[in-house]
């Protein structure tokens, strides 16, 4: 009986210890389950990005030459040949077209004949003048006869000078029968055909020079100051990754009556052979101001009277309240100048109910 009593006591003791261990184990599991059951809060974020206060504006333009001249003959006549076509490149002194030279050669021959005649007349008048001087020195002639001889000689000299100038003019006119390029360029238009009779100075060949290229765009009146003071860059549609610095060269004094825009010409000092005339380009005007700001949703702003702040989420899912400096409030955004770093993730919704001690996870959308 004594042995049975001792065994019964040990059995009850082991049972109590087992129940206690089981209770402790269950309690630890409940704590872990409770800990794992605490959910992380999903949040929407907005990324802080600093840029110029006024966003850059872009305009579509066309690449054109700075100088495009209509070249014409300096003398009238009948077109004999046209030596170039549209799109052909020309060099300095290259002939573009010629006139019929028959009449011009006849005028040159006439001037030469007049020059020879004037030379003979001058020789005769000069000899008469010398004889009159010799006779006057010996007292065998009068002052009137000497003056008459001098006047005839002076007239002969003037006639010879006039004949010389006439010869030079006819030679120039004969050289003007050939229209030549005065600078390297490309032919953009031909306005004459062989057999056509043209007047002096009439437009014949249009040549665009290679010296400098520019982008021509239409600027609205609200951005005139930015066009004058801002930084301008040009990209070609054919090569959007390549940028060229641009500088305002000329702006129209009055707006176009139909579009109410101002025609602006931006020179491209760094343009290379890739920039061809007639290409379509995009001109971008940046704000000349140096201050940069970040635009974030107005719903992200947390303000309890002390100072405006943002909740910033780090990679571990923790949130930190950071004060910011607000420059302006817009319809749906708040413009800040500092307080959050570039690329920071700012909680965009529900900041008034956010618990800083609670972990969060970034989601792309909230679904309920």
Buried (B, 14 or more C-beta within 10 A) or exposed (E): EEEEEEEEEEEEEEEEEEEEEEEEEEEEEEEEEEEEEEEEBBBBBBEBEBEBBBEBBEBEBEBBBBEBBBBBBEBBBBBBEBBBEEEBEBEEEBEBBBBBBEBBBEBBEEBBEBBEEBBEBBEEBBEBBEBBEEBBEEEEBEEEBBEBBBEBBEEBBEBBEEBBEBBEEBBEBBEBBBBBBBBBBBBBEBBBEEEEEBEEEBEBBBBBBBEEBBBBBBBBEEBBEBBEEBBBBBBBEEEEEEBBBBEBBEBEEEBEEEEEBBBBBBBBEEBEEEBEBEBEBBBBBBBEEEEBBBBBBEBBBBEEEEEBBBBBBEEEBEBEEBBBEBBEEEEEBBBBBEBBEEEBBBBBBBBEEBEEEEBBEEEEEEEE
